[in-house]
């Protein structure tokens, strides 16, 4: 039960940070998303984001900041195995399912709802 509470608190704090970035610093949603992804990447590069995931579970692995962590994690793993070219291929190895799903569901939504613009 305690794990669920921490997941809720940590996930909520990540969302609060995003909301503060938009409300107080007047960042657009795109800028806020990029800030959270880069923050997750930096924390992942230092090995801190995985510790946050161990502590908070889905509260840290579901928000967009986890995507940045996964990009860095994939790049570092592939770089160790195949060298510098692994940095380019590794970022897509772990995150390809999420990227594919975003493209497919975005396309389907566009077909169904007919966006204007």
PDB file as gemmi writes it, atoms N, CA and C in Angstrom:
CRYST1    1.000    1.000    1.000  90.00  90.00  90.00 P 1                      
ATOM      1  N   UNK A   1       0.820  -1.198   0.000  1.00  0.00           N  
ATOM      2  CA  UNK A   1       0.000   0.000   0.000  1.00  0.00           C  
ATOM      3  C   UNK A   1       0.862   1.259   0.000  1.00  0.00           C  
ATOM      4  N   UNK A   2       1.978   1.194   0.716  1.00  0.00           N  
ATOM      5  CA  UNK A   2       2.866   2.346   0.810  1.00  0.00           C  
ATOM      6  C   UNK A   2       3.446   2.701  -0.565  1.00  0.00           C  
ATOM      7  N   UNK A   3       3.705   1.686  -1.394  1.00  0.00           N  
ATOM      8  CA  UNK A   3       4.245   1.915  -2.739  1.00  0.00           C  
ATOM      9  C   UNK A   3       3.265   2.739  -3.588  1.00  0.00           C  
ATOM     10  N   UNK A   4       1.965   2.450  -3.445  1.00  0.00           N  
ATOM     11  CA  UNK A   4       0.947   3.200  -4.192  1.00  0.00           C  
ATOM     12  C   UNK A   4       0.905   4.666  -3.768  1.00  0.00           C  
ATOM     13  N   UNK A   5       1.063   4.898  -2.495  1.00  0.00           N  
ATOM     14  CA  UNK A   5       1.031   6.270  -1.984  1.00  0.00           C  
ATOM     15  C   UNK A   5       2.213   7.068  -2.530  1.00  0.00           C  
ATOM     16  N   UNK A   6       3.414   6.448  -2.498  1.00  0.00           N  
ATOM     17  CA  UNK A   6       4.593   7.133  -3.022  1.00  0.00           C  
ATOM     18  C   UNK A   6       4.498   7.347  -4.527  1.00  0.00           C  
ATOM     19  N   UNK A   7       3.927   6.387  -5.242  1.00  0.00           N  
ATOM     20  CA  UNK A   7       3.729   6.558  -6.683  1.00  0.00           C  
ATOM     21  C   UNK A   7       2.814   7.750  -6.949  1.00  0.00           C  
ATOM     22  N   UNK A   8       1.759   7.860  -6.189  1.00  0.00           N  
ATOM     23  CA  UNK A   8       0.823   8.974  -6.331  1.00  0.00           C  
ATOM     24  C   UNK A   8       1.499  10.305  -6.015  1.00  0.00           C  
ATOM     25  N   UNK A   9       2.273  10.341  -4.945  1.00  0.00           N  
ATOM     26  CA  UNK A   9       2.927  11.586  -4.532  1.00  0.00           C  
ATOM     27  C   UNK A   9       3.983  12.019  -5.552  1.00  0.00           C  
ATOM     28  N   UNK A  10       4.840  11.099  -5.968  1.00  0.00           N  
ATOM     29  CA  UNK A  10       5.916  11.445  -6.907  1.00  0.00           C  
ATOM     30  C   UNK A  10       5.339  11.802  -8.275  1.00  0.00           C  
ATOM     31  N   UNK A  11       4.382  11.016  -8.761  1.00  0.00           N  
ATOM     32  CA  UNK A  11       3.737  11.340 -10.033  1.00  0.00           C  
ATOM     33  C   UNK A  11       3.035  12.686  -9.975  1.00  0.00           C  
ATOM     34  N   UNK A  12       2.387  12.955  -8.859  1.00  0.00           N  
ATOM     35  CA  UNK A  12       1.722  14.244  -8.679  1.00  0.00           C  
ATOM     36  C   UNK A  12       2.704  15.395  -8.629  1.00  0.00           C  
ATOM     37  N   UNK A  13       3.848  15.188  -7.986  1.00  0.00           N  
ATOM     38  CA  UNK A  13       4.857  16.244  -7.922  1.00  0.00           C  
ATOM     39  C   UNK A  13       5.425  16.567  -9.306  1.00  0.00           C  
ATOM     40  N   UNK A  14       5.619  15.536 -10.123  1.00  0.00           N  
ATOM     41  CA  UNK A  14       6.099  15.775 -11.488  1.00  0.00           C  
ATOM     42  C   UNK A  14       5.067  16.598 -12.258  1.00  0.00           C  
ATOM     43  N   UNK A  15       3.801  16.269 -12.078  1.00  0.00           N  
ATOM     44  CA  UNK A  15       2.736  17.037 -12.736  1.00  0.00           C  
ATOM     45  C   UNK A  15       2.662  18.470 -12.207  1.00  0.00           C  
ATOM     46  N   UNK A  16       2.847  18.641 -10.915  1.00  0.00           N  
ATOM     47  CA  UNK A  16       2.837  19.983 -10.319  1.00  0.00           C  
ATOM     48  C   UNK A  16       3.985  20.820 -10.878  1.00  0.00           C  
ATOM     49  N   UNK A  17       5.147  20.203 -11.033  1.00  0.00           N  
ATOM     50  CA  UNK A  17       6.286  20.924 -11.609  1.00  0.00           C  
ATOM     51  C   UNK A  17       5.941  21.389 -13.027  1.00  0.00           C  
ATOM     52  N   UNK A  18       5.346  20.501 -13.808  1.00  0.00           N  
ATOM     53  CA  UNK A  18       4.933  20.876 -15.155  1.00  0.00           C  
ATOM     54  C   UNK A  18       3.924  22.008 -15.159  1.00  0.00           C  
ATOM     55  N   UNK A  19       2.967  21.962 -14.244  1.00  0.00           N  
ATOM     56  CA  UNK A  19       1.955  23.011 -14.166  1.00  0.00           C  
ATOM     57  C   UNK A  19       2.561  24.339 -13.741  1.00  0.00           C  
ATOM     58  N   UNK A  20       3.506  24.298 -12.808  1.00  0.00           N  
ATOM     59  CA  UNK A  20       4.189  25.531 -12.379  1.00  0.00           C  
ATOM     60  C   UNK A  20       4.968  26.135 -13.539  1.00  0.00           C  
ATOM     61  N   UNK A  21       5.622  25.274 -14.332  1.00  0.00           N  
ATOM     62  CA  UNK A  21       6.360  25.784 -15.494  1.00  0.00           C  
ATOM     63  C   UNK A  21       5.434  26.520 -16.453  1.00  0.00           C  
ATOM     64  N   UNK A  22       4.231  26.011 -16.621  1.00  0.00           N  
ATOM     65  CA  UNK A  22       3.289  26.661 -17.536  1.00  0.00           C  
ATOM     66  C   UNK A  22       2.658  27.910 -16.926  1.00  0.00           C  
ATOM     67  N   UNK A  23       2.297  27.848 -15.652  1.00  0.00           N  
ATOM     68  CA  UNK A  23       1.591  28.965 -15.020  1.00  0.00           C  
ATOM     69  C   UNK A  23       2.507  30.118 -14.619  1.00  0.00           C  
ATOM     70  N   UNK A  24       3.589  29.831 -13.949  1.00  0.00           N  
ATOM     71  CA  UNK A  24       4.451  30.878 -13.409  1.00  0.00           C  
ATOM     72  C   UNK A  24       5.493  31.368 -14.415  1.00  0.00           C  
ATOM     73  N   UNK A  25       6.032  30.446 -15.217  1.00  0.00           N  
ATOM     74  CA  UNK A  25       7.076  30.829 -16.163  1.00  0.00           C  
ATOM     75  C   UNK A  25       6.529  31.039 -17.567  1.00  0.00           C  
ATOM     76  N   UNK A  26       5.208  30.866 -17.715  1.00  0.00           N  
ATOM     77  CA  UNK A  26       4.518  31.095 -18.988  1.00  0.00           C  
ATOM     78  C   UNK A  26       5.103  30.283 -20.144  1.00  0.00           C  
ATOM     79  N   UNK A  27       5.549  29.055 -19.841  1.00  0.00           N  
ATOM     80  CA  UNK A  27       6.032  28.166 -20.894  1.00  0.00           C  
ATOM     81  C   UNK A  27       4.842  27.525 -21.601  1.00  0.00           C  
ATOM     82  N   UNK A  28       4.998  27.270 -22.867  1.00  0.00           N  
ATOM     83  CA  UNK A  28       3.949  26.577 -23.611  1.00  0.00           C  
ATOM     84  C   UNK A  28       3.983  25.104 -23.222  1.00  0.00           C  
ATOM     85  N   UNK A  29       2.923  24.352 -23.512  1.00  0.00           N  
ATOM     86  CA  UNK A  29       2.959  22.913 -23.223  1.00  0.00           C  
ATOM     87  C   UNK A  29       4.127  22.202 -23.904  1.00  0.00           C  
ATOM     88  N   UNK A  30       4.478  22.625 -25.115  1.00  0.00           N  
ATOM     89  CA  UNK A  30       5.610  22.000 -25.814  1.00  0.00           C  
ATOM     90  C   UNK A  30       6.924  22.271 -25.083  1.00  0.00           C  
ATOM     91  N   UNK A  31       7.112  23.519 -24.614  1.00  0.00           N  
ATOM     92  CA  UNK A  31       8.328  23.836 -23.867  1.00  0.00           C  
ATOM     93  C   UNK A  31       8.375  23.066 -22.542  1.00  0.00           C  
ATOM     94  N   UNK A  32       7.231  22.944 -21.912  1.00  0.00           N  
ATOM     95  CA  UNK A  32       7.164  22.213 -20.647  1.00  0.00           C  
ATOM     96  C   UNK A  32       7.507  20.747 -20.862  1.00  0.00           C  
ATOM     97  N   UNK A  33       6.954  20.155 -21.916  1.00  0.00           N  
ATOM     98  CA  UNK A  33       7.236  18.751 -22.217  1.00  0.00           C  
ATOM     99  C   UNK A  33       8.728  18.551 -22.482  1.00  0.00           C  
ATOM    100  N   UNK A  34       9.318  19.441 -23.271  1.00  0.00           N  
ATOM    101  CA  UNK A  34      10.749  19.328 -23.563  1.00  0.00           C  
ATOM    102  C   UNK A  34      11.586  19.487 -22.297  1.00  0.00           C  
ATOM    103  N   UNK A  35      11.190  20.388 -21.436  1.00  0.00           N  
ATOM    104  CA  UNK A  35      11.909  20.582 -20.174  1.00  0.00           C  
ATOM    105  C   UNK A  35      11.869  19.321 -19.318  1.00  0.00           C  
ATOM    106  N   UNK A  36      10.707  18.689 -19.232  1.00  0.00           N  
ATOM    107  CA  UNK A  36      10.592  17.462 -18.439  1.00  0.00           C  
ATOM    108  C   UNK A  36      11.372  16.312 -19.064  1.00  0.00           C  
ATOM    109  N   UNK A  37      11.371  16.213 -20.400  1.00  0.00           N  
ATOM    110  CA  UNK A  37      12.141  15.152 -21.067  1.00  0.00           C  
ATOM    111  C   UNK A  37      13.635  15.358 -20.833  1.00  0.00           C  
ATOM    112  N   UNK A  38      14.106  16.592 -20.980  1.00  0.00           N  
ATOM    113  CA  UNK A  38      15.526  16.875 -20.772  1.00  0.00           C  
ATOM    114  C   UNK A  38      15.917  16.638 -19.316  1.00  0.00           C  
ATOM    115  N   UNK A  39      15.056  17.025 -18.392  1.00  0.00           N  
ATOM    116  CA  UNK A  39      15.331  16.778 -16.972  1.00  0.00           C  
ATOM    117  C   UNK A  39      15.439  15.277 -16.701  1.00  0.00           C  
ATOM    118  N   UNK A  40      14.517  14.492 -17.262  1.00  0.00           N  
ATOM    119  CA  UNK A  40      14.595  13.035 -17.114  1.00  0.00           C  
ATOM    120  C   UNK A  40      15.853  12.469 -17.735  1.00  0.00           C  
ATOM    121  N   UNK A  41      16.289  13.046 -18.857  1.00  0.00           N  
ATOM    122  CA  UNK A  41      17.518  12.599 -19.509  1.00  0.00           C  
ATOM    123  C   UNK A  41      18.741  12.869 -18.632  1.00  0.00           C  
ATOM    124  N   UNK A  42      18.780  14.059 -18.067  1.00  0.00           N  
ATOM    125  CA  UNK A  42      19.917  14.420 -17.217  1.00  0.00           C  
ATOM    126  C   UNK A  42      19.958  13.535 -15.979  1.00  0.00           C  
ATOM    127  N   UNK A  43      18.814  13.374 -15.331  1.00  0.00           N  
ATOM    128  CA  UNK A  43      18.771  12.505 -14.145  1.00  0.00           C  
ATOM    129  C   UNK A  43      19.118  11.065 -14.508  1.00  0.00           C  
ATOM    130  N   UNK A  44      18.657  10.615 -15.676  1.00  0.00           N  
ATOM    131  CA  UNK A  44      18.990   9.264 -16.132  1.00  0.00           C  
ATOM    132  C   UNK A  44      20.467   9.108 -16.428  1.00  0.00           C  
ATOM    133  N   UNK A  45      21.076  10.129 -17.009  1.00  0.00           N  
ATOM    134  CA  UNK A  45      22.508  10.083 -17.300  1.00  0.00           C  
ATOM    135  C   UNK A  45      23.357   9.958 -16.050  1.00  0.00           C  
ATOM    136  N   UNK A  46      22.901  10.530 -14.969  1.00  0.00           N  
ATOM    137  CA  UNK A  46      23.619  10.424 -13.690  1.00  0.00           C  
ATOM    138  C   UNK A  46      23.178   9.209 -12.881  1.00  0.00           C  
ATOM    139  N   UNK A  47      22.249   8.423 -13.412  1.00  0.00           N  
ATOM    140  CA  UNK A  47      21.791   7.221 -12.727  1.00  0.00           C  
ATOM    141  C   UNK A  47      20.802   7.479 -11.609  1.00  0.00           C  
ATOM    142  N   UNK A  48      20.243   8.670 -11.554  1.00  0.00           N  
ATOM    143  CA  UNK A  48      19.323   9.014 -10.466  1.00  0.00           C  
ATOM    144  C   UNK A  48      17.872   8.654 -10.783  1.00  0.00           C  
ATOM    145  N   UNK A  49      17.499   8.680 -12.060  1.00  0.00           N  
ATOM    146  CA  UNK A  49      16.095   8.434 -12.392  1.00  0.00           C  
ATOM    147  C   UNK A  49      15.693   6.992 -12.132  1.00  0.00           C  
ATOM    148  N   UNK A  50      16.601   6.051 -12.368  1.00  0.00           N  
ATOM    149  CA  UNK A  50      16.289   4.647 -12.075  1.00  0.00           C  
ATOM    150  C   UNK A  50      16.039   4.431 -10.582  1.00  0.00           C  
ATOM    151  N   UNK A  51      16.774   5.169  -9.752  1.00  0.00           N  
ATOM    152  CA  UNK A  51      16.535   5.080  -8.304  1.00  0.00           C  
ATOM    153  C   UNK A  51      15.163   5.649  -7.950  1.00  0.00           C  
ATOM    154  N   UNK A  52      14.764   6.712  -8.651  1.00  0.00           N  
ATOM    155  CA  UNK A  52      13.436   7.286  -8.435  1.00  0.00           C  
ATOM    156  C   UNK A  52      12.352   6.299  -8.856  1.00  0.00           C  
ATOM    157  N   UNK A  53      12.580   5.584  -9.948  1.00  0.00           N  
ATOM    158  CA  UNK A  53      11.611   4.566 -10.395  1.00  0.00           C  
ATOM    159  C   UNK A  53      11.525   3.423  -9.394  1.00  0.00           C  
ATOM    160  N   UNK A  54      12.663   3.007  -8.853  1.00  0.00           N  
ATOM    161  CA  UNK A  54      12.644   1.952  -7.826  1.00  0.00           C  
ATOM    162  C   UNK A  54      11.842   2.390  -6.616  1.00  0.00           C  
ATOM    163  N   UNK A  55      11.952   3.653  -6.262  1.00  0.00           N  
ATOM    164  CA  UNK A  55      11.250   4.168  -5.089  1.00  0.00           C  
ATOM    165  C   UNK A  55       9.771   4.396  -5.360  1.00  0.00           C  
ATOM    166  N   UNK A  56       9.441   5.027  -6.489  1.00  0.00           N  
ATOM    167  CA  UNK A  56       8.065   5.460  -6.736  1.00  0.00           C  
ATOM    168  C   UNK A  56       7.314   4.603  -7.741  1.00  0.00           C  
ATOM    169  N   UNK A  57       7.972   3.672  -8.394  1.00  0.00           N  
ATOM    170  CA  UNK A  57       7.290   2.802  -9.357  1.00  0.00           C  
ATOM    171  C   UNK A  57       6.680   3.585 -10.502  1.00  0.00           C  
ATOM    172  N   UNK A  58       5.392   3.343 -10.762  1.00  0.00           N  
ATOM    173  CA  UNK A  58       4.698   3.980 -11.880  1.00  0.00           C  
ATOM    174  C   UNK A  58       4.602   5.494 -11.717  1.00  0.00           C  
ATOM    175  N   UNK A  59       4.713   5.995 -10.515  1.00  0.00           N  
ATOM    176  CA  UNK A  59       4.678   7.434 -10.302  1.00  0.00           C  
ATOM    177  C   UNK A  59       5.827   8.145 -10.994  1.00  0.00           C  
ATOM    178  N   UNK A  60       6.925   7.420 -11.232  1.00  0.00           N  
ATOM    179  CA  UNK A  60       8.074   7.997 -11.926  1.00  0.00           C  
ATOM    180  C   UNK A  60       8.234   7.438 -13.334  1.00  0.00           C  
ATOM    181  N   UNK A  61       7.702   6.240 -13.588  1.00  0.00           N  
ATOM    182  CA  UNK A  61       7.917   5.632 -14.911  1.00  0.00           C  
ATOM    183  C   UNK A  61       6.865   6.026 -15.937  1.00  0.00           C  
ATOM    184  N   UNK A  62       5.712   6.536 -15.522  1.00  0.00           N  
ATOM    185  CA  UNK A  62       4.654   6.902 -16.458  1.00  0.00           C  
ATOM    186  C   UNK A  62       4.809   8.333 -17.008  1.00  0.00           C  
ATOM    187  N   UNK A  63       5.192   9.335 -16.211  1.00  0.00           N  
ATOM    188  CA  UNK A  63       5.287  10.697 -16.751  1.00  0.00           C  
ATOM    189  C   UNK A  63       6.305  10.818 -17.888  1.00  0.00           C  
ATOM    190  N   UNK A  64       6.215  11.892 -18.647  1.00  0.00           N  
ATOM    191  CA  UNK A  64       7.051  12.116 -19.824  1.00  0.00           C  
ATOM    192  C   UNK A  64       8.530  12.200 -19.470  1.00  0.00           C  
ATOM    193  N   UNK A  65       8.862  12.531 -18.249  1.00  0.00           N  
ATOM    194  CA  UNK A  65      10.269  12.592 -17.848  1.00  0.00           C  
ATOM    195  C   UNK A  65      10.930  11.227 -17.947  1.00  0.00           C  
ATOM    196  N   UNK A  66      10.156  10.175 -17.814  1.00  0.00           N  
ATOM    197  CA  UNK A  66      10.696   8.821 -17.959  1.00  0.00           C  
ATOM    198  C   UNK A  66      11.129   8.543 -19.387  1.00  0.00           C  
ATOM    199  N   UNK A  67      10.489   9.195 -20.358  1.00  0.00           N  
ATOM    200  CA  UNK A  67      10.879   9.028 -21.756  1.00  0.00           C  
ATOM    201  C   UNK A  67      12.313   9.503 -21.965  1.00  0.00           C  
ATOM    202  N   UNK A  68      12.660  10.627 -21.376  1.00  0.00           N  
ATOM    203  CA  UNK A  68      14.032  11.127 -21.459  1.00  0.00           C  
ATOM    204  C   UNK A  68      15.012  10.161 -20.829  1.00  0.00           C  
ATOM    205  N   UNK A  69      14.633   9.594 -19.707  1.00  0.00           N  
ATOM    206  CA  UNK A  69      15.472   8.604 -19.045  1.00  0.00           C  
ATOM    207  C   UNK A  69      15.690   7.396 -19.952  1.00  0.00           C  
ATOM    208  N   UNK A  70      14.633   6.932 -20.604  1.00  0.00           N  
ATOM    209  CA  UNK A  70      14.750   5.763 -21.479  1.00  0.00           C  
ATOM    210  C   UNK A  70      15.619   6.058 -22.706  1.00  0.00           C  
ATOM    211  N   UNK A  71      15.541   7.277 -23.238  1.00  0.00           N  
ATOM    212  CA  UNK A  71      16.401   7.653 -24.362  1.00  0.00           C  
ATOM    213  C   UNK A  71      17.873   7.534 -23.981  1.00  0.00           C  
ATOM    214  N   UNK A  72      18.230   8.086 -22.835  1.00  0.00           N  
ATOM    215  CA  UNK A  72      19.623   8.054 -22.386  1.00  0.00           C  
ATOM    216  C   UNK A  72      20.039   6.626 -22.047  1.00  0.00           C  
ATOM    217  N   UNK A  73      19.164   5.900 -21.399  1.00  0.00           N  
ATOM    218  CA  UNK A  73      19.476   4.520 -21.024  1.00  0.00           C  
ATOM    219  C   UNK A  73      19.778   3.675 -22.265  1.00  0.00           C  
ATOM    220  N   UNK A  74      18.947   3.790 -23.294  1.00  0.00           N  
ATOM    221  CA  UNK A  74      19.167   3.040 -24.527  1.00  0.00           C  
ATOM    222  C   UNK A  74      20.452   3.455 -25.222  1.00  0.00           C  
ATOM    223  N   UNK A  75      20.712   4.749 -25.252  1.00  0.00           N  
ATOM    224  CA  UNK A  75      21.930   5.249 -25.903  1.00  0.00           C  
ATOM    225  C   UNK A  75      23.175   4.748 -25.187  1.00  0.00           C  
ATOM    226  N   UNK A  76      23.174   4.781 -23.861  1.00  0.00           N  
ATOM    227  CA  UNK A  76      24.343   4.333 -23.106  1.00  0.00           C  
ATOM    228  C   UNK A  76      24.564   2.828 -23.242  1.00  0.00           C  
ATOM    229  N   UNK A  77      23.480   2.046 -23.217  1.00  0.00           N  
ATOM    230  CA  UNK A  77      23.619   0.588 -23.362  1.00  0.00           C  
ATOM    231  C   UNK A  77      24.198   0.217 -24.723  1.00  0.00           C  
ATOM    232  N   UNK A  78      23.669   0.814 -25.782  1.00  0.00           N  
ATOM    233  CA  UNK A  78      24.160   0.511 -27.123  1.00  0.00           C  
ATOM    234  C   UNK A  78      25.563   1.048 -27.346  1.00  0.00           C  
ATOM    235  N   UNK A  79      25.891   2.184 -26.754  1.00  0.00           N  
ATOM    236  CA  UNK A  79      27.234   2.738 -26.897  1.00  0.00           C  
ATOM    237  C   UNK A  79      28.270   1.808 -26.277  1.00  0.00           C  
ATOM    238  N   UNK A  80      27.921   1.164 -25.179  1.00  0.00           N  
ATOM    239  CA  UNK A  80      28.836   0.216 -24.549  1.00  0.00           C  
ATOM    240  C   UNK A  80      29.036  -1.029 -25.403  1.00  0.00           C  
ATOM    241  N   UNK A  81      27.999  -1.439 -26.124  1.00  0.00           N  
ATOM    242  CA  UNK A  81      28.080  -2.658 -26.916  1.00  0.00           C  
ATOM    243  C   UNK A  81      28.677  -2.443 -28.300  1.00  0.00           C  
ATOM    244  N   UNK A  82      28.289  -1.354 -28.979  1.00  0.00           N  
ATOM    245  CA  UNK A  82      28.689  -1.184 -30.379  1.00  0.00           C  
ATOM    246  C   UNK A  82      29.504   0.071 -30.639  1.00  0.00           C  
ATOM    247  N   UNK A  83      29.774   0.861 -29.644  1.00  0.00           N  
ATOM    248  CA  UNK A  83      30.547   2.072 -29.846  1.00  0.00           C  
ATOM    249  C   UNK A  83      29.672   3.281 -30.092  1.00  0.00           C  
ATOM    250  N   UNK A  84      30.270   4.284 -30.714  1.00  0.00           N  
ATOM    251  CA  UNK A  84      29.595   5.576 -30.857  1.00  0.00           C  
ATOM    252  C   UNK A  84      28.338   5.491 -31.719  1.00  0.00           C  
ATOM    253  N   UNK A  85      28.302   4.603 -32.697  1.00  0.00           N  
ATOM    254  CA  UNK A  85      27.099   4.471 -33.529  1.00  0.00           C  
ATOM    255  C   UNK A  85      25.920   3.968 -32.687  1.00  0.00           C  
ATOM    256  N   UNK A  86      26.205   3.286 -31.606  1.00  0.00           N  
ATOM    257  CA  UNK A  86      25.166   2.798 -30.710  1.00  0.00           C  
ATOM    258  C   UNK A  86      24.378   3.901 -30.046  1.00  0.00           C  
ATOM    259  N   UNK A  87      24.984   5.080 -29.916  1.00  0.00           N  
ATOM    260  CA  UNK A  87      24.265   6.221 -29.340  1.00  0.00           C  
ATOM    261  C   UNK A  87      23.069   6.567 -30.222  1.00  0.00           C  
ATOM    262  N   UNK A  88      23.268   6.534 -31.529  1.00  0.00           N  
ATOM    263  CA  UNK A  88      22.190   6.876 -32.457  1.00  0.00           C  
ATOM    264  C   UNK A  88      21.132   5.776 -32.548  1.00  0.00           C  
ATOM    265  N   UNK A  89      21.564   4.530 -32.552  1.00  0.00           N  
ATOM    266  CA  UNK A  89      20.597   3.433 -32.683  1.00  0.00           C  
ATOM    267  C   UNK A  89      19.941   3.081 -31.363  1.00  0.00           C  
ATOM    268  N   UNK A  90      20.644   3.271 -30.279  1.00  0.00           N  
ATOM    269  CA  UNK A  90      20.140   2.873 -28.968  1.00  0.00           C  
ATOM    270  C   UNK A  90      18.964   3.683 -28.472  1.00  0.00           C  
ATOM    271  N   UNK A  91      18.893   4.950 -28.870  1.00  0.00           N  
ATOM    272  CA  UNK A  91      17.786   5.775 -28.382  1.00  0.00           C  
ATOM    273  C   UNK A  91      16.443   5.281 -28.899  1.00  0.00           C  
ATOM    274  N   UNK A  92      16.462   4.605 -30.043  1.00  0.00           N  
ATOM    275  CA  UNK A  92      15.212   4.112 -30.609  1.00  0.00           C  
ATOM    276  C   UNK A  92      14.897   2.681 -30.195  1.00  0.00           C  
ATOM    277  N   UNK A  93      15.890   1.958 -29.720  1.00  0.00           N  
ATOM    278  CA  UNK A  93      15.668   0.555 -29.369  1.00  0.00           C  
ATOM    279  C   UNK A  93      14.688   0.401 -28.206  1.00  0.00           C  
ATOM    280  N   UNK A  94      14.847   1.168 -27.178  1.00  0.00           N  
ATOM    281  CA  UNK A  94      13.983   1.061 -26.004  1.00  0.00           C  
ATOM    282  C   UNK A  94      12.669   1.815 -26.203  1.00  0.00           C  
ATOM    283  N   UNK A  95      12.712   2.934 -26.903  1.00  0.00           N  
ATOM    284  CA  UNK A  95      11.547   3.811 -26.995  1.00  0.00           C  
ATOM    285  C   UNK A  95      10.712   3.622 -28.261  1.00  0.00           C  
ATOM    286  N   UNK A  96      11.095   2.689 -29.108  1.00  0.00           N  
ATOM    287  CA  UNK A  96      10.409   2.568 -30.405  1.00  0.00           C  
ATOM    288  C   UNK A  96       8.927   2.226 -30.271  1.00  0.00           C  
ATOM    289  N   UNK A  97       8.561   1.426 -29.305  1.00  0.00           N  
ATOM    290  CA  UNK A  97       7.139   1.079 -29.134  1.00  0.00           C  
ATOM    291  C   UNK A  97       6.316   2.318 -28.775  1.00  0.00           C  
ATOM    292  N   UNK A  98       6.825   3.152 -27.891  1.00  0.00           N  
ATOM    293  CA  UNK A  98       6.113   4.369 -27.513  1.00  0.00           C  
ATOM    294  C   UNK A  98       6.010   5.361 -28.647  1.00  0.00           C  
ATOM    295  N   UNK A  99       7.095   5.496 -29.406  1.00  0.00           N  
ATOM    296  CA  UNK A  99       7.085   6.410 -30.552  1.00  0.00           C  
ATOM    297  C   UNK A  99       6.099   5.919 -31.604  1.00  0.00           C  
ATOM    298  N   UNK A 100       6.134   4.621 -31.891  1.00  0.00           N  
ATOM    299  CA  UNK A 100       5.211   4.048 -32.886  1.00  0.00           C  
ATOM    300  C   UNK A 100       3.760   4.226 -32.458  1.00  0.00           C  
ATOM    301  N   UNK A 101       3.475   3.971 -31.186  1.00  0.00           N  
ATOM    302  CA  UNK A 101       2.107   4.116 -30.690  1.00  0.00           C  
ATOM    303  C   UNK A 101       1.634   5.559 -30.821  1.00  0.00           C  
ATOM    304  N   UNK A 102       2.498   6.523 -30.512  1.00  0.00           N  
ATOM    305  CA  UNK A 102       2.121   7.931 -30.623  1.00  0.00           C  
ATOM    306  C   UNK A 102       1.790   8.294 -32.069  1.00  0.00           C  
ATOM    307  N   UNK A 103       2.571   7.798 -33.006  1.00  0.00           N  
ATOM    308  CA  UNK A 103       2.318   8.100 -34.418  1.00  0.00           C  
ATOM    309  C   UNK A 103       1.020   7.455 -34.884  1.00  0.00           C  
ATOM    310  N   UNK A 104       0.837   6.180 -34.554  1.00  0.00           N  
ATOM    311  CA  UNK A 104      -0.360   5.457 -35.004  1.00  0.00           C  
ATOM    312  C   UNK A 104      -1.626   6.045 -34.398  1.00  0.00           C  
ATOM    313  N   UNK A 105      -1.640   6.276 -33.088  1.00  0.00           N  
ATOM    314  CA  UNK A 105      -2.836   6.810 -32.444  1.00  0.00           C  
ATOM    315  C   UNK A 105      -3.102   8.254 -32.845  1.00  0.00           C  
ATOM    316  N   UNK A 106      -2.037   9.022 -33.094  1.00  0.00           N  
ATOM    317  CA  UNK A 106      -2.219  10.384 -33.597  1.00  0.00           C  
ATOM    318  C   UNK A 106      -2.869  10.385 -34.975  1.00  0.00           C  
ATOM    319  N   UNK A 107      -2.425   9.471 -35.830  1.00  0.00           N  
ATOM    320  CA  UNK A 107      -3.009   9.354 -37.167  1.00  0.00           C  
ATOM    321  C   UNK A 107      -4.474   8.938 -37.088  1.00  0.00           C  
ATOM    322  N   UNK A 108      -4.768   7.928 -36.260  1.00  0.00           N  
ATOM    323  CA  UNK A 108      -6.151   7.469 -36.116  1.00  0.00           C  
ATOM    324  C   UNK A 108      -7.054   8.568 -35.552  1.00  0.00           C  
ATOM    325  N   UNK A 109      -6.542   9.318 -34.597  1.00  0.00           N  
ATOM    326  CA  UNK A 109      -7.323  10.428 -34.035  1.00  0.00           C  
ATOM    327  C   UNK A 109      -7.601  11.488 -35.087  1.00  0.00           C  
ATOM    328  N   UNK A 110      -6.616  11.743 -35.930  1.00  0.00           N  
ATOM    329  CA  UNK A 110      -6.814  12.731 -36.999  1.00  0.00           C  
ATOM    330  C   UNK A 110      -7.869  12.267 -37.991  1.00  0.00           C  
ATOM    331  N   UNK A 111      -7.910  10.968 -38.247  1.00  0.00           N  
ATOM    332  CA  UNK A 111      -8.929  10.441 -39.153  1.00  0.00           C  
ATOM    333  C   UNK A 111     -10.337  10.551 -38.558  1.00  0.00           C  
ATOM    334  N   UNK A 112     -10.428  10.285 -37.267  1.00  0.00           N  
ATOM    335  CA  UNK A 112     -11.739  10.262 -36.605  1.00  0.00           C  
ATOM    336  C   UNK A 112     -12.261  11.671 -36.350  1.00  0.00           C  
ATOM    337  N   UNK A 113     -11.416  12.544 -35.840  1.00  0.00           N  
ATOM    338  CA  UNK A 113     -11.887  13.860 -35.385  1.00  0.00           C  
ATOM    339  C   UNK A 113     -11.677  14.985 -36.379  1.00  0.00           C  
ATOM    340  N   UNK A 114     -10.997  14.767 -37.486  1.00  0.00           N  
ATOM    341  CA  UNK A 114     -10.774  15.759 -38.533  1.00  0.00           C  
ATOM    342  C   UNK A 114     -10.313  17.104 -37.973  1.00  0.00           C  
ATOM    343  N   UNK A 115      -9.064  17.185 -37.550  1.00  0.00           N  
ATOM    344  CA  UNK A 115      -8.573  18.446 -36.963  1.00  0.00           C  
ATOM    345  C   UNK A 115      -8.562  19.577 -37.983  1.00  0.00           C  
ATOM    346  N   UNK A 116      -8.714  20.771 -37.481  1.00  0.00           N  
ATOM    347  CA  UNK A 116      -8.685  21.966 -38.323  1.00  0.00           C  
ATOM    348  C   UNK A 116      -7.316  22.611 -38.209  1.00  0.00           C  
ATOM    349  N   UNK A 117      -6.696  22.884 -39.297  1.00  0.00           N  
ATOM    350  CA  UNK A 117      -5.426  23.569 -39.225  1.00  0.00           C  
ATOM    351  C   UNK A 117      -4.333  22.974 -40.022  1.00  0.00           C  
TER     352      UNK A 117                                                      
END                                                                             
